[in-house]
Amino acid sequence: MKITDVRATTVTVPLEAPLRHANGCHWGRFVRTIVEIETDTGLIGLGEMGGGGESAVAVVQSLKACLLGRDPARLEEMRFLLANPTASLYNNRTQVVAALEFACLDLLGQAWGVPVSDILGGRVRDRVPFASYLFFRYASANGRGVVRTVEQLVAHALELKEQYGFRSHKMKGGVFRPDYELECYRALAAALPGDTFRFDPNAVWTTEQAVRFGRAIEDLDNDYLEDPVFGLTGMRHAREKLRLPLATNTVVVNFEQLAANALHRAVDVILLDTTFWGGIRACVKAAGVCETFQLGVAVHSSGELGIQLATMLHLGAVIPNLSFAADAHYHHLTDDIIEGGKFTYDSGSIRVPEGPGLGVRLDRDKLAQYAELYRELGPYPYDQDPGRPGWAPLVPNDRWADPADDREPFMRD
C-alpha cells in the first residue's frame, strides 16, 4: 500500500454558544482542518488538526511531496522525515504530524480489518468516561445560552448531567475574579453531591492566587486543579503548598518536559492530547512513562470534531492507567462532519468505535457545508475576547471582568 494523494480542508462547525476562557473566547464555532491520505488501494485515511485556513492547508500540502509513494505503515520513518526532533525548533510540525499519523493508522486499520485500538495493543475498556466541560458563555445569535451568574452555571451543569450523565465536572475559569469563580465552583459542588470536580484557569494566576484558591477547595471532592499557574517552577511552588493533585496540558506536552517532571515533580496528573503530543502512539508511550513514575493520566480536549474524538477514544481504550474521566468540548458542538452525526453519550461515557481504522467516515455533504461556512466567516482571533477588545490576561491581573458589568458582544456564530 502506497500513498498517492494528501488533501486538507478547513471547516468551521458551530457551537451552541461562544465559550469564554482565560485567554479569550471560542467565537461560537470551532475551526479545524481535516486531512485525508489516499492510497493506491483506494482507501482513504482521516486526520484532524486545530486551526485552519490557507496557511494550515499550505503546510499540509507542502509535505505531500515527501509522502507520495511511501508506505503508511512506516510511521516512525514518517515522524523523523517530517519532524526530526533535532529540527523541531525550526519546523514546529507536531500537530501536522499528529493529523498525518491519525490518517495512516486509520488506513492500516482499514487495510487489516481491525480498529486502531487493536493496532495499539488492544483495548482494556470499551467505553471512555468523560467529564462535563463548563464554560462561562456569551449568548448565541438567538440570544440563548448565556452563562455568567452562579445560578446560570449551576443550572447549565445540572442540564448537562441530565442530558449526558456526567459524573465528573470541569469548570473553565480565569475569566472573572478568582473569588467569584471560587463561589461558582463551590456552588457546583454543592449542587452535585457525589460527583467529582476539576478547575482550570488556564495558568493566568500568580502562585499566591493559586495557593489561596487551592486551599479554599481542599475540602471538596476534586479530581485535580489544572494549570493554576504557568511553568514547571510555578507549578512546583504551588504543589508544595497544596494538598490536592495538580494537572497540566501546558507545561508537560513532550518527553523532555515529562522527564523533567519525573525527576523533580511539579505536576501529578498529565493530560495527554493526541494532537499536542504528536499522535496517538506518542500518548501511549507517555502513558507508559507515567505508569512507571506513578503519575496520573487523563485525556485532554483541544476542541475536537468527530475524527479527533475517535483518536481520543482509541487512546482512552488502550491505556490501563487512565486515572480520570477524559475532557471533551464535543457536547458543545451543534453538528459534526462524520457519517451518522455526532457520537452519543451514555451515562457520561462514549463507546469506542469498533469499525476498522478509526471507525469514522466523512460525511461529504457536511464537509462541503462547513468548508463553505469557513469561507464565508473566515477565522477568528482565538486569543481575543470579543466582549473585551484588547484585553489580555496579565499576571498578576487587576482587570478581571465583573459579571455585574459584563455585556454581550455582537457576533455571528
N, C-alpha and C positions, 0 to 999 in steps of 0.2 A: 504494500500500500504506500503510495507516494502522494505528497501534497501537490495539487495542481492550481489552487487559487486561494487567496486570502482576501476577505472583504470586511469592511467596517461600516456600520450605520449608526448615526447618533439619533436617539429618540428622546422625547420628554413625555413623561406619564404623570397625570395629575394626582395630587394628594387631596385628602378630604379637606384640609385647611393648611395654611402656611405654618411651619414648625419653627419655633424660636429656640435658639441655643446661645451659648456664651459668646460665640464669635460672630453671630449674625442671624441668618434665617434661611430655611429652605422655602423659596418663594412659591409655595403652592404646587410644586412639581419637582420631580427628580429628573436630572439629565444624565443619561447613561449611553455608553457606546457598546453596541452588540457586534461581536466579532464572529465571523464564520470562516472555517477552514474546510475546503473541499478537496477530495482525493480522486485518484484515477479509478476508484471503485464506485464512484457516485455518492459515497457517504459524505455528509456534512456535519462537522462538529461545531458546537456552540460555545462561545465565551462571552464575558461581560466585564466591563470596567466602568469606573466612575468618571463623570465629566464627559465632554464631547466637543463637537464642532470640528471645524476644518483642521485644527492642529492635532486633535486626537486621531482623526481619520488618517491624516498625513503620516503620523508616527507609525501606525499600523501598516499603512501601505508602503512606507519606506523599508520595512522589514520583509516585505513579500519576496524580494529577490533572494534574500538569504534562506528562505524557507522552501521555495519551489523545488520539487524533486526530492525532498527529504522524507524520511520515514517518521511519521508522527509518534512512533513508539520510542524513539531515541530522545527522550525528554531531557536527560542530563546534558546531552550534546547540545540541544537547543538552548538550554539555560546558559551554558557557557558561551555559546555563539552570540546570543543576544544581550546578555547582561553579565559578562565576565566580572566576577567580584573585584578584580583589580582595576576595572574601568568603570565601576558603578558610580563613582563620583561625577563622571562626565556624561553618562547616558541616562541615568535615572529611569530605567525602564521596568522597574519592579512590577507595577500594575499591568503593564502591557504584557510582560512575560506571563503573569498570572492568567490573564484572559486567554492567551495562546495555549497555556497548559490546560486550562479547562476544556478548550476545544479539542485538544489532542487526546485527553483522557476520554472525552465524550466519543471521539472516533474509535478509540481502542475498545471501549465497552460495546459499541455497536457492532464492530467487526467480530468481536469474540462472543457476542451474545450474553454479556454479563453487565450488571450495574457497576458503576465506578467504585462503589464501596467494596465490591469483591476484589477489584484490582488492588485496592489499598490494604488488603489483609482480611476483609470480611467484617460484617457488622456485628457489634456487640449489643446493639439496640435497634429496634425497628421504628421507633418514634423518637424525635428530639423535642424536649420540653423548651418552651420559650417564656421569657418574661414580657410583660406589657412594657411599652415604651411610652412614657407620659411626658408630653411637652406642654409648655405654655404655647398657646396658638393664637394667631390672628384669625379674624373671621374670614371665611371663604367668600367667593364672589357673591354668593347668595345671602351673605350676612350671618351665616351659621358657623358653628364650630369653635367659636372663641373660647379660650381657656386662659383666664387671668387671675381670678379670685380663688381663695381656698375652696369655696363651695363648688365652683366650676371644676376645679381639678379633681376633687373627691367624686363628684358626680360622673366625670369622664372615666375615672378609674373603675367605678362600680359598673358603668355601662360596658367597658371592655371586658371585665371579668364575667359579666353575664353573657356577653356575646361569644367570647372566645375561651373562657375557662381558665384564664391565667391565675397562677398561684404565687407568682413572684412578680414584683413590680419595680420598674426602673424609672426614676424621675430625672429628667434632664434639667439642670439648674444653670446658675451663672448668668441669669437674665435680670433678676431683681436682687435686692439687698439680701445678704446671707441670712439675716434674722427673719425676713419674711419667708424665704424659701424653707427655713427650718420650721416655721409654723405650718407651712404647707405639707412638708414631709411628715411631721408628727401627726397631722390630721389624717393623712393617708393611712398610716399605721393604725390609728385608732379606728378607722372606718373598715379596715380589712383584717380583723383579728385572725391569727392562724396562718397568714401568708408571710412571705419574706420580702425584703425591700433592699434596693440599692440606689445610690445617689451619684450623679455625675455632673460637676460644674465645669467640665472641660478645662481644668487646670488654670482657672483665672483667679484663684485666691492666693493670698500670701500664706506662708506656713502658719502664722498666728491665726488667721481666719480658719484655716483647715483644722487646726487643733481645737479651736473653740467650737466649731460646728461638730467635729467628730466626737468630742466629749459629750456634747449635748444629745447625741443619738445613741450612745453606747448601750442604753437600756432597751433599745428596740431590737427586733429580730432582723438584723441586717445581713444580707449576703456579703456586701463589701461597700466601701467608699471608693469610687472610681476617680482617678486623676484629680484630686483636690488641688494639687499644685503641679507645676511643670518641672521635669528634670529628676534624675535619679537622686541627686543630693537633696533636693527639696522633699521628695517623697520619703527618703530615708529619715530626715529630720522629723517629719510628721509621724511616721510609723513608730519612732522611738517614744512618742508621747501619747499614742492612742492604743486602745485595746480592741480594735476591730480590724479586719483584713483590709488592705489597700489593694486596688486593682488598677491596671493600666492597659490602654491601647495606644498610648502616645510615646512612652519612653522606653518600652521594650517591644520593638517591632522587627528585630533582626537578631541573628545568633550572637553577634558581638555584644549587643546590649543584654541579651539573655545570659551570657556568660558573666558579664559584669554584675548582674543582679544575683546570680547564683553565688558568686564569690563574696559579695558584700550586699546582703539583701536589703532592698528598699521597697519591694513590691511582693505581695503574697499571691496574687492571682493574675495570670497572664491571659488577656483577651485576644485570642487568635483570630485574625482576619484573613480570609483566603486571598484577598487582593493585596493588602498591605504587606503580607509576608512573602508574596510572590508565587502563590499557588497552594493547592490543597496539600500536596506532598510535603512542602516546607512546613506547613502547620502540623502535619502528622509527626514529622521529625521533632519539631519544637515541643509537642505534647510529650514525646518520649523523654526529652531533657527535663521537662517539668516534673514528670513522674519520678525521675531519678533524684531530683533535688527537693521533692515534696512541695512543689508549688501547685497552687490551684489552677484550673484551666476552665475557661468558658469560651464561647464563640461570639465574636464581635460582629456588629452590623454596620455597614457603610452605605446604606441607602439602596439596597438591592432590589432588582426585579427578579423574576422567577428563575432565570438562569443562574445568577449568583446564589440565590436562595437554595437551589439544588446543590450547589457546591458546599454550602454550609451544612445542609442536611447529611450529605455523604461524609463530611468531616465529622460531624457530631455522632454519626453512626459507628465510626470505627475507632475512636479514641476511648479506651476504657476509663481514663481518668477525667472524664468530663464532670467537673465538680459542681457546676451550677447550670441553671437554665440559660439557654442562648438568648442573645439580643436579636431583635429584628424590627426594622422600621416598616416591615411589609404590610402590617394591618392598616397603616395609614394610606396606602395606595387605593385608588378607586378602580384600577384595572391592571392588566399585565399584557405582555406580548407573547405569551406561550399558549399553545393549544389547550383548550378546555378552561381557560380563565385562571384565576388565582388559585394557589394552593389553599386548602381549607384547614382550619384548626379544629382539633377535637380535644377537649379537656386541657387546653393550653399547650398542646403539642401538635406537631405535623409529622405525618408518616413519611419515612424515607422512600424516595421513588424506587420502584422495583424493576422498571424497564431497563433495557440496555443503555449503557452510557450514563449520562446524567439523568436520563429518564424524562426529559422535557424536549419538546419540539416547538419551533417557531410558528406562531400564527402570522402568516404573511400579510394578511389584511391589517392586523393590528400593528405590525411592524411598519407598514406603509402609512397607516393613520398617524402614528405617533412620531414618525420621521417628518411627516408634513407639519405636524404641530410644532416640532422643534424649528423647522424652517420658518414658520410663522412667528413664533415667540422669541426664538434665539436663546442664548444663555442668560444667566443671571449671576450677579456677583455673590458667590456663596458666603463670603465673609462680611457682608453688609446687611444691616437690619433696615428694611425699608421704612420702619416706623421711627428710626433714629438715624437719619442720614449723617454720615461722617463719624458715627460713634465707633470707638474701639475699646476693647476691654483692657484698660491699663491695669497694671499690678504694682502697687495697690490701687484700687479703683474707688474713686469718690463720686462716680457719675452713674450709679446703678439706676435703672428705670424704677419709677414709682408706680405701682399698679393703680393708685388712685388717679394719677395724671395721665396714664397711658392712653394713647389714641390709636385708632385703626388706620393704617396706611391704605392708600388706594393702590390696588394692584389687580392684575388679571391673572387668575390661576386656572 
